[in-house]
Structure formats: C-alpha cells, structure tokens
Amino acid sequence: MTPAASPRTPLDLRARGEGFAEFWRERHLCTLTGVRPDGTPHVVPVGVTLDLGTAIARVITSGTSYKARTLAAAGAEGAPVAVCQVDGRRWSTLEGRAVVRNEPEVVADAERRYAERYRTPRENPARVVIEITVTRVLGNV
C-alpha cells in the first residue's frame, strides 16, 4: 500500500514498478465508486486510463450520466472517488479526487488514451472526462 499523498503533492506512480504500469496498460474492465448525495456508494463499470507521470486517471463518459452529473455538482474542488480493477489475485485501487472536464482538447486526449487501452470510442457529442488526481494506491500487483 502506498501512503496517501497530500492534495498538492502528486504520487510518484512510476516508483511502483513495471508490473504496476503493465497492469494499468492491460485491457481490464474497472469500476468507479463515488458517493451519492445521501452518502451511499455508487459503483459503475468503466474503462480507466492512467497517466503514471502525472498520477491522473481518466474515465470518459456522457455528461448526462448520473456519475458525471453527481461529480460535476461537487464543483472545482472535486469529490472523493476510487477506481479499481481485478484480474484473479492481482488487483489495484486508485483513490483520489475527481472533477469533470469538458474542454474539447481534454476530451480528445482522453479519447486517444482510451483507444490505446481499449478500443476507439463511439461518437458522443455529450462526452466529458472524469479526471481523477490519484492520492492513494492499494493493491496486490
């Protein structure tokens, strides 16, 4: 387990080694867990890309989705979330704060990253990016 980073100090995810990096490049379905306004968890399947250098995880989704609307309501400060992927005994959870981004260049970059890990995403003019600043890593990779 990696100790939590302060909100101003990004984690050095490259220090976790090549096995960790490869696990986050392999094609795995992930889950995104957020918190509903009533405090209960909201867990949904997603595709996640991870930039080791910046400790930013990205999820592309429609801006009309419940997850995007709930996270956008948190404002510029963002909301706490976790993304997780499992492959047998190997698993990894990334915790952090998520914000919703809709700038065309940010969306295009996230789509490119998604296409590298999964497949070219379908057209979606309402697409946004859930951008997660990773502050803690748990797992067995």
Secondary structure, DSSP 4 states (H G I P E B T S, - for coil): -PPPPPTTS---GGGG-HHHHHHTTS---EEEEEE-TTS-EEEEEE--EEETTTTEEEEEEETTSHHHHHHHTT-TT-EEEEEEEEETTEEEEEEEEEEEE--HHHHHHHHHHHHHHS-PPPP-TTEEEEEEEEEEEEEE-
